Amino acid sequence: MSVAGKHAVVTGGSRGIGQAIAALLARHGAHVSVVSRAQADVGDETQVRSAFAACRQKYGPIAILVNNAGIAESAPIARTTTEMWNRTIATNLTGTFLCTRESVPDMEGARWGRIVNVASTAGLGGAPYISAYCASKHGVVGLTRALAVELARSGITVNAICPGYTETELMQRAVENIVSRTGRTEAEARELMAQGNPQGRIATVDEVAQGVLDLIEGPHNGVALVLPGGALV
């Protein structure tokens, strides 16, 4: 079903993947509300409630939710602080839960809704030095699958998209980190990251945005779309 005329909320939509998703939905005729970190901390229940009320005031009930807001920090487990762990879980997992809970009543009332959670290939497998991030994204995939079953009879689909390394500011910082820690060149660092991705290449924000649109407009429920490559798991 087309997104045209429907109210879509995109969290973390002011840059990178979120910005590309918001722009694509707008080009296809959706009324897009962007919730950025400047407007609300998605891990804070009160701020989420206030931000979503403002979205409704402008465009009406929420029909589409893209939970894209997230953070990524890296450290060996022995140097992963409790603060870093809690910050990562609060933003990536609790934020997804809070924004979803805030949107579902609108969708249930309409007997139609689409939720896409931006997870990661790190939500399907493991990687060193990102234990908090992996745990949070595994949680997002699990939450996605649970809600897909729970909400299916309400006309709501819930899916996840799992990009590997994607051409964003966040990835560029990761490249710089590899260069500074290992002495590799930037080209070598980028190739190392590409080889860790499906198809051995870096994803683009546009293909991630297109994947989100495909999940919104398509029939799938409870799946995780892996990019690059487009495998469904």
ABEGO torsion letter per residue (X at the ends): XBABGBBBBBBGAABEAAAAAAAAAAAAGBBBBBBBAAABBAABAAAAAAAAAAAAAAAEBBABBBBABBBBBBBBAAABBAAAAAAAAAAAAAAAAAAAAAAAAAAAAAGBBBBBBBBBAAAABBBBGAAAAAAAAAAAAAAAAAAAAAAAAAGBBBBBBBBBBBBBAAAAAAAAAAAAAAGBBAAAAAAAAAAABBGGBBBBAAAAAAAAAAAAABABBGBBBBOBGGBBX
